[in-house]
Amino acid sequence: PDWVAAVERLAQDGGQACARLLGQVHTVPAWVDFPKMRAASQLGLRTPVQSAVCLILGSLLESYGSALGAKVLVRGGMLTNHVLRRLRDTTTFVMELATSRGPRPGTLAHRAILRTRLVHAFVRHGILKRGDWNFDWGHPVNQEDSASTLLVFSHVYLRSMARLGATPTAEEEASVHHLYRWVGHVLGIAPQLLTEDRAQEESLYKHITRRRLHPDDDSRMLAQCLFQALDGGRPLFLPADALVALARHLLGDELGDELGLSRSPL
């Protein structure tokens, strides 16, 4: 369904909550510089294979390491029953950002970001309706969850690219950070969690991962589901043992061990 169009119709019919939402996502803060995002787009288009490896085996896998976030994914069935479909959705989202040269309001990329925000709200609502959510885990899809996800697509992606040997330039790093800062604004992440530069981003990453990056059985199940779904197939066309070896190289042995990734001579 076109959820963005549905929100637009509800706003036109007098829905105040929808009108407020559209007002917020179309408001461009003074710090936003769309031309500055161009280098991030060019990086992704220039290195499609390396970027795909880093986003899937670096960013996505590390996101599973957050045990509390993993519980949302497992209970929503989003990445155990429909791994490849969700992977395609994520890939499409990233490609929309890359080809937009800056996802200005009114572009397809901007609508894709808003749709992602609506998906997150739908998932949060669905998890809460189930009645089996343990609030010791926190609120599902909360602000810290969202900030953590933003960091894996910016900071962890850039770190993974360097570990793979496709080290981005300082301009490209700053551009990727700026792009995802704007993405975070459209996603509704609190301003205090949208860092102003790479140094602040790294500091926030260290703080959040110290609190959250503690894999559990749900994390390990999600990782295994991903490798099984990708084994020999699209988009990387590599056997599972090669995928695991690459993932350990990008994530490091400590997190690799915690996620149950076997060591390999590869």
MOMOLIN-V211533 format. One record per residue. RES is the residue in three letters. BURIAL is # if it has 16 or more other ideal C-beta (glycine too) atoms within 10 Angstrom, else .. Layout:
# MOMOLIN-V211533
res,burial
RES,BURIAL
RES,BURIAL
This chain:
# MOMOLIN-V211533
res,burial
PRO,.
ASP,.
TRP,#
VAL,#
ALA,.
ALA,.
VAL,#
GLU,#
ARG,.
LEU,#
ALA,#
GLN,.
ASP,.
GLY,.
GLY,.
GLN,.
ALA,.
CYS,#
ALA,#
ARG,.
LEU,#
LEU,#
GLY,.
GLN,.
VAL,#
HIS,.
THR,.
VAL,.
PRO,.
ALA,.
TRP,.
VAL,.
ASP,.
PHE,#
PRO,.
LYS,#
MET,#
ARG,#
ALA,#
ALA,#
SER,#
GLN,.
LEU,#
GLY,#
LEU,.
ARG,.
THR,#
PRO,.
VAL,.
GLN,#
SER,#
ALA,#
VAL,#
CYS,#
LEU,#
ILE,#
LEU,#
GLY,#
SER,#
LEU,#
LEU,#
GLU,#
SER,#
TYR,#
GLY,#
SER,#
ALA,#
LEU,#
GLY,#
ALA,#
LYS,#
VAL,#
LEU,#
VAL,#
ARG,#
GLY,#
GLY,.
MET,#
LEU,#
THR,#
ASN,.
HIS,.
VAL,#
LEU,.
ARG,.
ARG,#
LEU,#
ARG,.
ASP,#
THR,#
THR,.
THR,.
PHE,#
VAL,#
MET,#
GLU,#
LEU,#
ALA,#
THR,.
SER,#
ARG,#
GLY,#
PRO,#
ARG,.
PRO,.
GLY,.
THR,#
LEU,.
ALA,#
HIS,#
ARG,#
ALA,#
ILE,#
LEU,#
ARG,#
THR,#
ARG,#
LEU,#
VAL,.
HIS,#
ALA,.
PHE,.
VAL,#
ARG,#
HIS,.
GLY,.
ILE,#
LEU,.
LYS,.
ARG,.
GLY,.
ASP,.
TRP,#
ASN,.
PHE,.
ASP,.
TRP,.
GLY,#
HIS,.
PRO,#
VAL,#
ASN,.
GLN,.
GLU,#
ASP,#
SER,#
ALA,#
SER,#
THR,#
LEU,#
LEU,#
VAL,#
PHE,#
SER,#
HIS,#
VAL,#
TYR,#
LEU,#
ARG,#
SER,#
MET,#
ALA,.
ARG,#
LEU,#
GLY,.
ALA,#
THR,.
PRO,#
THR,.
ALA,.
GLU,.
GLU,#
GLU,#
ALA,#
SER,#
VAL,#
HIS,#
HIS,#
LEU,#
TYR,#
ARG,#
TRP,#
VAL,#
GLY,#
HIS,#
VAL,#
LEU,#
GLY,.
ILE,#
ALA,.
PRO,.
GLN,.
LEU,#
LEU,#
THR,#
GLU,.
ASP,.
ARG,#
ALA,.
GLN,.
GLU,#
GLU,#
SER,.
LEU,#
TYR,#
LYS,.
HIS,.
ILE,#
THR,#
ARG,.
ARG,.
ARG,#
LEU,#
HIS,.
PRO,#
ASP,.
ASP,.
ASP,#
SER,#
ARG,#
MET,#
LEU,#
ALA,#
GLN,#
CYS,#
LEU,#
PHE,#
GLN,.
ALA,#
LEU,#
ASP,.
GLY,.
GLY,.
ARG,.
PRO,.
LEU,#
PHE,.
LEU,#
PRO,.
ALA,#
ASP,.
ALA,.
LEU,#
VAL,#
ALA,#
LEU,#
ALA,#
ARG,#
HIS,#
LEU,#
LEU,#
GLY,.
ASP,.
GLU,.
LEU,#
GLY,#
ASP,.
GLU,#
LEU,#
GLY,.
LEU,#
SER,.
ARG,.
SER,.
PRO,.
LEU,.
